[in-house]
Amino acid sequence: MEIWTIFGSLWLSLWIMAVWKTYPAIITLVSNYKGGRIIMDYRTIHAVLYVVVMFFLSPFVWQVCFFEEPRRKFIVSYVHSILKGEDK
């Protein structure tokens, strides 16, 4: 097996796991805040952008896929950053 096949399959599996384990929790948290209305209105655009960005970030945030504490910190900081200034 070539190294690129292994590298590509690891990257793809990390990407799928990162999106699968974080996106539902992010949407749940965003929907609980009144400032998250714009994200909920444009849910499809947000999902596409999130999936595309996570494709490039997944090798760097691999801890999110395997450990609960980094996943929680990532989700909370992500939701806080996209809702920053919306609750005022």
N, CA and C atoms as an extended XYZ file, in Angstrom:
264
Properties=species:S:1:pos:R:3:atomname:S:1:resname:S:1:resid:I:1 pbc="F F F"
N         0.826       -1.180        0.000 N   MET     1
C         0.000        0.000        0.000 CA  MET     1
C         0.869        1.242        0.000 C   MET     1
N         0.460        2.195       -0.764 N   GLU     2
C         1.214        3.428       -0.791 CA  GLU     2
C         0.891        4.282        0.427 C   GLU     2
N         1.801        5.144        0.761 N   ILE     3
C         1.626        6.000        1.924 CA  ILE     3
C         0.496        6.994        1.700 C   ILE     3
N         0.279        7.428        0.451 N   TRP     4
C        -0.778        8.395        0.167 CA  TRP     4
C        -2.163        7.805        0.368 C   TRP     4
N        -2.301        6.514        0.133 N   THR     5
C        -3.584        5.852        0.370 CA  THR     5
C        -3.895        5.837        1.864 C   THR     5
N        -2.907        5.517        2.660 N   ILE     6
C        -3.093        5.506        4.114 CA  ILE     6
C        -3.347        6.918        4.631 C   ILE     6
N        -2.551        7.867        4.152 N   PHE     7
C        -2.715        9.258        4.563 CA  PHE     7
C        -4.104        9.783        4.192 C   PHE     7
N        -4.545        9.512        2.994 N   GLY     8
C        -5.860        9.962        2.536 CA  GLY     8
C        -6.999        9.323        3.312 C   GLY     8
N        -6.872        8.043        3.606 N   SER     9
C        -7.943        7.378        4.355 CA  SER     9
C        -7.999        7.864        5.802 C   SER     9
N        -6.853        8.144        6.410 N   LEU    10
C        -6.847        8.708        7.767 CA  LEU    10
C        -7.457       10.107        7.786 C   LEU    10
N        -7.099       10.905        6.792 N   TRP    11
C        -7.636       12.262        6.704 CA  TRP    11
C        -9.157       12.223        6.530 C   TRP    11
N        -9.632       11.388        5.637 N   LEU    12
C       -11.061       11.280        5.378 CA  LEU    12
C       -11.820       10.768        6.605 C   LEU    12
N       -11.261        9.780        7.273 N   SER    13
C       -11.946        9.251        8.459 CA  SER    13
C       -11.949       10.266        9.602 C   SER    13
N       -10.866       11.017        9.778 N   LEU    14
C       -10.847       12.066       10.798 CA  LEU    14
C       -11.866       13.151       10.477 C   LEU    14
N       -11.984       13.499        9.212 N   TRP    15
C       -12.936       14.521        8.794 CA  TRP    15
C       -14.373       14.087        9.079 C   TRP    15
N       -14.701       12.873        8.727 N   ILE    16
C       -16.050       12.360        8.962 CA  ILE    16
C       -16.341       12.294       10.458 C   ILE    16
N       -15.384       11.799       11.228 N   MET    17
C       -15.598       11.703       12.674 CA  MET    17
C       -15.726       13.074       13.318 C   MET    17
N       -14.922       14.046       12.878 N   ALA    18
C       -14.973       15.383       13.466 CA  ALA    18
C       -16.322       16.042       13.193 C   ALA    18
N       -16.810       15.925       11.977 N   VAL    19
C       -18.107       16.520       11.647 CA  VAL    19
C       -19.223       15.776       12.358 C   VAL    19
N       -19.168       14.471       12.365 N   TRP    20
C       -20.219       13.642       12.957 CA  TRP    20
C       -20.345       13.863       14.464 C   TRP    20
N       -19.221       14.090       15.130 N   LYS    21
C       -19.253       14.221       16.589 CA  LYS    21
C       -19.442       15.654       17.075 C   LYS    21
N       -19.258       16.652       16.218 N   THR    22
C       -19.369       18.033       16.682 CA  THR    22
C       -20.572       18.784       16.128 C   THR    22
N       -20.944       18.563       14.888 N   TYR    23
C       -21.991       19.389       14.275 CA  TYR    23
C       -23.343       19.272       14.973 C   TYR    23
N       -23.835       18.082       15.328 N   PRO    24
C       -25.129       18.033       16.035 CA  PRO    24
C       -25.122       18.786       17.367 C   PRO    24
N       -24.031       18.703       18.100 N   ALA    25
C       -23.948       19.428       19.380 CA  ALA    25
C       -23.905       20.934       19.149 C   ALA    25
N       -23.223       21.367       18.103 N   ILE    26
C       -23.153       22.790       17.788 CA  ILE    26
C       -24.532       23.323       17.436 C   ILE    26
N       -25.261       22.605       16.608 N   ILE    27
C       -26.602       23.042       16.212 CA  ILE    27
C       -27.535       23.066       17.416 C   ILE    27
N       -27.408       22.109       18.295 N   THR    28
C       -28.244       22.089       19.501 CA  THR    28
C       -27.966       23.305       20.377 C   THR    28
N       -26.707       23.626       20.589 N   LEU    29
C       -26.368       24.788       21.416 CA  LEU    29
C       -26.790       26.095       20.755 C   LEU    29
N       -26.576       26.203       19.459 N   VAL    30
C       -26.932       27.431       18.753 CA  VAL    30
C       -28.436       27.649       18.766 C   VAL    30
N       -29.202       26.592       18.642 N   SER    31
C       -30.655       26.734       18.607 CA  SER    31
C       -31.232       27.142       19.964 C   SER    31
N       -30.480       26.952       21.039 N   ASN    32
C       -30.950       27.332       22.371 CA  ASN    32
C       -30.757       28.813       22.687 C   ASN    32
N       -30.030       29.550       21.846 N   TYR    33
C       -29.785       30.969       22.072 CA  TYR    33
C       -30.567       31.791       21.066 C   TYR    33
N       -31.106       32.906       21.529 N   LYS    34
C       -31.858       33.755       20.605 CA  LYS    34
C       -30.927       34.396       19.578 C   LYS    34
N       -29.668       34.574       19.913 N   GLY    35
C       -28.699       35.123       18.969 CA  GLY    35
C       -28.329       34.157       17.856 C   GLY    35
N       -28.700       32.903       17.995 N   GLY    36
C       -28.397       31.910       16.973 CA  GLY    36
C       -29.448       31.808       15.893 C   GLY    36
N       -30.357       32.752       15.868 N   ARG    37
C       -31.438       32.708       14.886 CA  ARG    37
C       -30.915       32.778       13.462 C   ARG    37
N       -29.916       33.618       13.216 N   ILE    38
C       -29.395       33.748       11.854 CA  ILE    38
C       -28.704       32.462       11.398 C   ILE    38
N       -28.038       31.774       12.314 N   ILE    39
C       -27.418       30.497       11.973 CA  ILE    39
C       -28.496       29.459       11.672 C   ILE    39
N       -29.556       29.477       12.438 N   MET    40
C       -30.643       28.524       12.205 CA  MET    40
C       -31.407       28.851       10.921 C   MET    40
N       -31.505       30.132       10.566 N   ASP    41
C       -32.171       30.506        9.322 CA  ASP    41
C       -31.373       30.058        8.104 C   ASP    41
N       -30.067       30.124        8.204 N   TYR    42
C       -29.183       29.719        7.104 CA  TYR    42
C       -28.427       28.449        7.482 C   TYR    42
N       -29.153       27.478        7.949 N   ARG    43
C       -28.554       26.240        8.448 CA  ARG    43
C       -27.788       25.482        7.361 C   ARG    43
N       -28.323       25.472        6.147 N   THR    44
C       -27.663       24.740        5.061 CA  THR    44
C       -26.332       25.376        4.688 C   THR    44
N       -26.312       26.690        4.586 N   ILE    45
C       -25.063       27.385        4.258 CA  ILE    45
C       -24.039       27.171        5.371 C   ILE    45
N       -24.495       27.248        6.615 N   HIS    46
C       -23.594       27.021        7.742 CA  HIS    46
C       -23.045       25.595        7.706 C   HIS    46
N       -23.896       24.622        7.406 N   ALA    47
C       -23.450       23.228        7.363 CA  ALA    47
C       -22.414       23.018        6.273 C   ALA    47
N       -22.642       23.577        5.095 N   VAL    48
C       -21.684       23.417        3.990 CA  VAL    48
C       -20.352       24.066        4.342 C   VAL    48
N       -20.393       25.280        4.870 N   LEU    49
C       -19.150       25.953        5.253 CA  LEU    49
C       -18.417       25.200        6.358 C   LEU    49
N       -19.166       24.706        7.336 N   TYR    50
C       -18.549       23.960        8.432 CA  TYR    50
C       -17.871       22.692        7.922 C   TYR    50
N       -18.558       21.967        7.045 N   VAL    51
C       -17.996       20.718        6.518 CA  VAL    51
C       -16.746       20.991        5.686 C   VAL    51
N       -16.772       22.036        4.869 N   VAL    52
C       -15.607       22.361        4.043 CA  VAL    52
C       -14.422       22.786        4.904 C   VAL    52
N       -14.666       23.642        5.882 N   VAL    53
C       -13.576       24.104        6.750 CA  VAL    53
C       -13.024       22.951        7.586 C   VAL    53
N       -13.921       22.087        8.089 N   MET    54
C       -13.445       20.947        8.873 CA  MET    54
C       -12.618       19.974        8.042 C   MET    54
N       -12.855       19.949        6.729 N   PHE    55
C       -12.035       19.090        5.873 CA  PHE    55
C       -10.565       19.490        5.961 C   PHE    55
N       -10.314       20.784        5.994 N   PHE    56
C        -8.934       21.262        6.069 CA  PHE    56
C        -8.383       21.265        7.496 C   PHE    56
N        -9.258       21.408        8.486 N   LEU    57
C        -8.813       21.468        9.881 CA  LEU    57
C        -8.706       20.109       10.568 C   LEU    57
N        -9.330       19.095       10.015 N   SER    58
C        -9.435       17.813       10.720 CA  SER    58
C        -8.097       17.200       11.149 C   SER    58
N        -7.022       17.276       10.367 N   PRO    59
C        -5.769       16.712       10.888 CA  PRO    59
C        -5.208       17.477       12.081 C   PRO    59
N        -5.582       18.748       12.212 N   PHE    60
C        -5.047       19.570       13.289 CA  PHE    60
C        -5.893       19.503       14.555 C   PHE    60
N        -7.135       19.077       14.431 N   VAL    61
C        -8.012       18.959       15.600 CA  VAL    61
C        -8.398       17.502       15.824 C   VAL    61
N        -7.463       16.618       15.642 N   TRP    62
C        -7.741       15.186       15.755 CA  TRP    62
C        -8.170       14.790       17.166 C   TRP    62
N        -7.773       15.572       18.179 N   GLN    63
C        -8.156       15.256       19.555 CA  GLN    63
C        -9.669       15.330       19.739 C   GLN    63
N       -10.320       16.172       18.944 N   VAL    64
C       -11.767       16.328       19.015 CA  VAL    64
C       -12.473       15.015       18.684 C   VAL    64
N       -11.863       14.214       17.855 N   CYS    65
C       -12.471       12.947       17.433 CA  CYS    65
C       -12.397       11.876       18.521 C   CYS    65
N       -11.406       11.928       19.364 N   PHE    66
C       -11.154       10.816       20.269 CA  PHE    66
C       -11.367       11.112       21.752 C   PHE    66
N       -11.275       12.357       22.157 N   PHE    67
C       -11.338       12.681       23.573 CA  PHE    67
C       -12.492       13.642       23.863 C   PHE    67
N       -13.153       13.429       24.977 N   GLU    68
C       -14.347       14.205       25.321 CA  GLU    68
C       -14.031       15.645       25.723 C   GLU    68
N       -13.014       15.863       26.515 N   GLU    69
C       -12.694       17.209       26.997 CA  GLU    69
C       -12.295       18.166       25.860 C   GLU    69
N       -11.385       17.784       24.960 N   PRO    70
C       -11.099       18.683       23.834 CA  PRO    70
C       -12.318       18.908       22.945 C   PRO    70
N       -13.166       17.907       22.807 N   ARG    71
C       -14.381       18.064       22.006 CA  ARG    71
C       -15.308       19.095       22.642 C   ARG    71
N       -15.480       19.007       23.951 N   ARG    72
C       -16.338       19.957       24.649 CA  ARG    72
C       -15.787       21.377       24.527 C   ARG    72
N       -14.478       21.527       24.721 N   LYS    73
C       -13.862       22.846       24.602 CA  LYS    73
C       -14.000       23.406       23.186 C   LYS    73
N       -13.823       22.554       22.194 N   PHE    74
C       -13.945       22.987       20.806 CA  PHE    74
C       -15.361       23.456       20.506 C   PHE    74
N       -16.349       22.681       20.936 N   ILE    75
C       -17.745       23.018       20.661 CA  ILE    75
C       -18.135       24.311       21.362 C   ILE    75
N       -17.778       24.446       22.626 N   VAL    76
C       -18.129       25.653       23.379 CA  VAL    76
C       -17.444       26.877       22.786 C   VAL    76
N       -16.177       26.772       22.442 N   SER    77
C       -15.481       27.929       21.881 CA  SER    77
C       -15.995       28.269       20.487 C   SER    77
N       -16.364       27.268       19.709 N   TYR    78
C       -16.918       27.521       18.376 CA  TYR    78
C       -18.256       28.242       18.478 C   TYR    78
N       -19.131       27.750       19.334 N   VAL    79
C       -20.446       28.373       19.506 CA  VAL    79
C       -20.287       29.788       20.058 C   VAL    79
N       -19.386       29.957       21.000 N   HIS    80
C       -19.149       31.294       21.558 CA  HIS    80
C       -18.648       32.246       20.473 C   HIS    80
N       -17.766       31.782       19.602 N   SER    81
C       -17.215       32.673       18.579 CA  SER    81
C       -18.235       33.022       17.507 C   SER    81
N       -19.129       32.101       17.132 N   ILE    82
C       -20.100       32.460       16.103 CA  ILE    82
C       -21.266       33.261       16.658 C   ILE    82
N       -21.482       33.186       17.971 N   LEU    83
C       -22.567       33.960       18.576 CA  LEU    83
C       -22.073       35.226       19.272 C   LEU    83
N       -20.802       35.516       19.157 N   LYS    84
C       -20.226       36.678       19.824 CA  LYS    84
C       -20.913       37.955       19.339 C   LYS    84
N       -21.432       38.701       20.265 N   GLY    85
C       -22.096       39.944       19.938 CA  GLY    85
C       -23.553       39.786       19.526 C   GLY    85
N       -24.048       38.577       19.424 N   GLU    86
C       -25.426       38.356       18.985 CA  GLU    86
C       -26.428       38.454       20.121 C   GLU    86
N       -26.018       38.178       21.355 N   ASP    87
C       -26.946       38.160       22.478 CA  ASP    87
C       -27.136       39.532       23.117 C   ASP    87
N       -26.466       40.523       22.626 N   LYS    88
C       -26.534       41.854       23.249 CA  LYS    88
C       -27.784       42.591       22.849 C   LYS    88
